[in-house]
């Protein structure tokens, strides 16, 4: 049975819970509680679980006794266990009200011989569930999930190495770090490294920070199933408690977009500009969390490239402290929020804090591209052109490509330090205008629409007047 078939069978179990009013996201969380016990049983890793609360004891019960025992199990593992188990079950509570439904889920899962049927590993199976959840609009989980092909491309070009520390300050379900771990493992199997290197990769190489408790739980489970147990902090990377997360070799991330509620500003005292704009705060935290020579690829929305005021000042500091190598203008329709325009910034932290960016290369993957969405999904082949020219850039060359352009630092400064550059302008593309300020609220959108309606009304009025004459 393939991974996709098992994922689909698991997903079909969700139909059982619809009458209980369970959402997709709640279903995946519920599966996490149950799957952890089943997978620990399959892999012989139950020694850290109290014998009374192991899988075989849970699967042997039925009806009201099962529901009572299951709730008791969740409470015990969340309060009385230690380490990763306690973190996964902390605050856990079942949303399943009907005992028969719970029994169907557990018996359905018990039928699978997971370890034998899934040759690619239990972690890949779990990631398949997370991706399925992200693609369901009702789950609202897409905001936590970056397309795998985009993650893999970013990891491939940043090239995390054995012995390096990697970090994601907004890790979601830990997808970037899982991909970085796989990249390193593909270069070095367990038999070719020392015990010391193995322990470093498992316990110290990959770290993250996640604000949302339920998502943090999924991240812990994902990491556990991929045999990596670095620290995943539950908290906000933009607050002082996360200051300890620093001096990394690699950062890979897709931080949340938007403005903090009520204009709240970052509480980090180790960044220069305190703003209510989350993506600008994340950018500052990211480049200050890299060690000298550290590498980063980060997904950021368009307004980071053009916003004025503090945005302009932050971009200037950023280009001074880091060598911004390339900006990939991503196509629309590849994220949960369909209309958002995004980019990937590739850069290296400088040895000093001044004059690191000499020129910036831009690749337009947005203009004259298919309309991505559910019908046409982003594929790894779509990045072939960009990867080719980026690798040439890394080798000190500038590949000839009609989507590839570059601007030196003085040209960028003359444009007000905007990075909203590199989009194709030809007969097949609507003229692109630089936006000076991002629209950040529904009220502004409504106001613009009302202004347009008023303009149309005045034109119609004038036309009618001309007809009368």
N, C-alpha and C positions, 0 to 999 in steps of 0.2 A: 504494500500500500504506500503510495507516494505521500510526501509531506502535504501537498495540496489537497489530497483526498482526505487525510486525517483532519486537516484544518477545516475542511468543508463539513465533515461529519460532526466535529466539535461545534461548529457554528450552527448546524442544524438543531443541536440540543437547545439552542437559545429559544426555539419555537415553543418548547415546553414551558418556558418561563413567561411568555407574553401575557398569559392570564393573570400572573402575579404582578404585572405592571413593571417588570424589570427592564431597565434601559440597557442598551448595548454595552455601555461603559461599565454599568453595574455587573453585567453578565461576565465580562472579562475579569473584573475584580473578583467576583465569586469563583470563577474558574481558577484564579491564581491561588486562592485558599486551598482548593481541592487538589489541583494539579501538583502543588508543591509536595503534598503528602504522597500522592501516587508516584511521582517521579523519584522521590527519595526512596520509596520502596523498590522501584524498578532498578535503581542504580546502586543499591546497597549502602545508602548514605543516611540511614535512619538513626545512627548512634546518638546524634545530638537531639533527638526527639524523644520525649518521655514515652516509654513503652506502651502505656495505657492509651496514648493519643496517636498511635501510628495507623497507617492506612488499613491494614487488615482488620483491625478492631472497628474502624469507622464503616468499612464496606460490609461488615457482618450484620449490621443493624438495619432496621426498617421502621417505617411508620413514625409515630410520635416519639418512640424511643430514639430513633435516628435523629430527628430534629432537635430533641433535648440534648443529646450527646454532642451533636455538631456545634451547637451554640456554646456548650461547656468547653469543647475543644478550642474554639476560637478565643474564648476568654482566657483560658489557661495559657495557650501559646503566646498570646499577646502580653500577658502579665508576668508569667512565671518562667518563661524560657529566656535565653540569652542570645546575644550576637545578632546575626542576620535573621534568624528565625523570629526573634522578638520584633525586629524592625518590620519584617513582612507582615506579621499578624497584629502589630500594635494598633489598637483602636478598631480592630476588625469587627464587623457586625454583618450577619447574614440578612439579605433582603428577600430571601425566599420564605414565603409564608406557608405554602402548601407542602406538607410532609411528603406526599406522593411525588411532587415535582423534584424535590431534593433527592429522593431515592432514585428516580429515573436518571438524573444527572450523574450521580455517583456510580450507579450500575452501568450506565453507558460508557463512562470513562474507564471503568474496571475491565471492560471487554477488550480494550486495546492492549496489546503487548508493545508498549511504546518503544522500549529500547531496541527491540528486534525489528519493528516495522519501520522506524524512522532512521534510515542509515545516515542522514546528514546531521543528526544530533538533535537532542531535545530542545536546545536553544533556538535553532532555526525554526522548529515547529512553533515555539512560543512567539517568535517574531512574526511568523505568518498570521497568528491570531491578532497581534497588535496592529498589523497592517490592515487586516480585514476590518477591524474595529474602526480604524482611522478613515477607511473608505466609506463607512456607513454614515450618512449625513446626520441621522438622528442621534448618533453617539456623541457628537461634539468633540470627539477625540482627535480629529485631524490636526488641530492646533498643536498637538504634541508630537506629530509624526512627520518627519521630513522624508520625501521619496528616497528609497534605497539607492536608486541609480545616481541621484545627486550626491548622497553621502559617499558612495563608493568612488565617484569621480574626485571629490574633494580630498578624500583619504589618499587616493592614488597619486595625486599631485603633491601633497604635503609630505608623503613618504615617512610616516613614523618609524623609528628604528628601535631595535632591541636595546633596552637599557634607558630609553627616554621616558620622561613623564608626560602624560597627555591629560587634558582637562576639557570639560564642557561645563560652563557656568550656568547653562539653562538646559540640562541634559534630557528632560522629558523622560522617555523610556530607555535612555542610555544608548540609543542607536549609533551615534557617532563613535562612542568608545568601543562598542562591540565590533564595529567595522574596522577600527584601528587595531584592535586586538587580533582580528582575523588576518589583517594585512601582515602584521609582524609574524604570526604563526605560519603563514604561507611561505615566509622567507626562512624561518628557523623552526624545524619541528622539535618536539620535546626531547628527542634523543641527541640533538646536536648542541644543546645548551647545558650549562652547569646547574646544579641544584640551587645555587645562589641566584643565578639569572632567572630560573623558573619561579622562585619565590618572589623575586622583584616583580616579574610580569603579572603574577597572580594577585599580589597584595598591594603593590605600590604604583604600578605603571599607569593605571587608568582611574581617574577620579571625576566626580561630577557634583553638581549642586542642583537641587530641584525644589521649587517652592510649594507645589501642590501635593498634599499628602497622598492621595490615591495614586497619582502618577509616580510619586517616589516609591510606592510599594511595587508598582509594575517594573520600575527600573531595577530595584533590588532583585526581583525575581529573574529578570532578563539577564542581569550580570551573573547571578548564581548559576543559571543554566549554561552560561558560556564559560564557566570556570574562571571567572575573574572577580576578585573580592576587594577591590580598592574602595576607598571611602566615597560614599555617595551621601553628601550632606543634605539634610532636610532643612531648607531655609532659603532666604533671598540673597542671591549673589551681589545685590546692590546695597546690602547693609553691612555694617562693621563686623558682624559675626563671621562673614565670609572672607575677611582680610587675610586669614591664614592660608587661603588657597592662592599661592603665588609661586613665581620662579619655575614656570613650566617650559619644557622644550617645545611642546605642541599644544595648540588650542584649536579645536574644531567645534563649531556651534552654529545654531540657528536660534538666536534669542527672540523672545516675544516682542511684538511691535506694539506701539501705542503710547499713550500718555498715562502717567500714574494718576490715580483717582484723586480729585480735589487739588490737583497741582502739586501733590506731595513730591519732594525731591529726594534724591539718593542720600543716604546717611554715611556713605563712604567718605572718610576724610583723606583718603590717599588718591583722589582724583581731583583734577584742577577745576572743572566746571560742574557745578551742582545744578542739574536741570530736571524738569519734570518729564522729559522725553526719555523713555526707557531705552530705546535703541542707542541713543548717544551716550547714555550712562554705561550701557553694556560695552560699547566700543572702547570707552576710556578704561573700564575695568579690564578688558581683554588685553589691550596693548601694555598695560602696566603690570599684568600678571605673567607676562612672558619674560623669560630670562634673556639676556643679550644673545642674539643669534637665534632666538626662538621663532618658530614658524606658526602661521595661523591662516585658516580659511574660514570666513564667517559670512553667513547670509544676512543681508541687511536691506531694508526697503529703500526706494528711490529718494525719499526725503532726506536721508542721511547724506546723500550726494550734493543736495542743492540748498538745504535750509540755511537761511541767513542768521545774523546775530551770533549767538553762542555756537550754533552749528558751524559757521564759518571758522570761528576761533578753534573749535575742536578739530576740524579737518586740518588746519594749519599745524597744530601741535602734533597731531597724528602723523602727518607727513614728515615732520621734523624728527620725531622719535623713531619712526619706522620707515623701512623701504617698502612702499606700496608698489608691488610689481605689476599686478594686473587686476582689472575690474571686469568681471563677466556679467554682462547685462542679460539676465535670465528671461525666458519667455513667460507670459502670463498663463494662468490656468493650471499651474502645477501644484498649487497648495490648496489647503482647505478653504481659505478665503480667496475665491476665484479671481477677484479683480485686482489683487495686490500686485504691485510691480516690485521685483526684487533683484538683487545682485549678489555675486559672491566676490568678496575682497580677499586677495591673496597677498600677504605681506610678511616681512621679517623684522623683528625688533633689532634696532641698531646697537652698536657697541657704545655709541654716545647718543645724546639727546637732541642733536641739531643736524640738519641738512642731510638726512638719510635718503629721502626720496629725490632722485634726480629727474626721472621721467616715469610716466605711468602708461601702461598699455591697456587698451580697451578692446573687448571682443563683443560684438553685437549678435546675440543669439535670440533677440526678440523680434526684430524686423523681418518681414517676409518669411515667417515661420508658421507651421500649422497651428490651429487653434487647439491647444491642449486642454484636456478635461477628461471626462469619463470615457468618451468615445475614442479619442486619440490620447494615449498616455505617453509620458516621457520615457524614452528608451535610452540605454547606455550608448547606442550608436549615434544618438543626437549630439553627443559631446565629442565625437571623433575629431571634428575640425578644430575645436578649441584645444583639446589635449595636444594635438600635433603642434600648434603654434606656441602653446605654453611651454612645452618641452624644448622647443627650439629657443625660446626666450631664456630658459634656464641654462642653455648651452652657450649663451652669449650671442645668439642670432636673432634676427627679426624676420620671421617667415612672411612671405608675400601671401596675403589673403584679403579678399575684399571686405571681410567683416572685422579686420584687425587694424587698429590705428593706435597712435601714441602721441602724447603731449609731454613736453618737458615742463619742469617746475615753474619756469618763468611764464610760460603760456598759461598754465593753470592759475598762477597768481594774478595774471592780467585779467582773468575772467572772474575775479573775486574768490579764488580758491574753490570754485565749483568743481565737482567731479562728475557732473551730469553731462558726460561727453561720450562720444564714440558710437552713437546710434546712426545708422545709415540714413542718408537723405537722398532719395531718388524718386523717380516718377511713380514707383510702386509703393511708396510709403508716404503716409500723411505727414506734412511738415511738422517737425518736432520743435516745440517751443520750451525753453527753459522755464520751469515754474519757480518762482521766487520763494513762495511759502507753501507749506503743506496744508491741505484741508484736514482739520483734525476733529470736526464735530458735525453732527447731523444738522445742527442749526445753520451752519455756514452753507451746507449744500442746499438746504431749503431756501435760504436767502438768495443764493445765486439763481436757483430755478425761478423764484418769484420775480427777480430782476429781468430774467429772460422773457418770462410771460408778459411783463409790463411792456418790454420793448416790442414784442410781437403785436400786442394790442395797439400800441401807438402807430406802428407801421400800417396795420390794417385800417386804422382810423384815417390815416393820411391817404391811403389808396381809395377809400370810399369817398373822401372829399374830392379827390381828383376826378372820380367817375361822375360826381354831381356836376362839376364844372364842365 
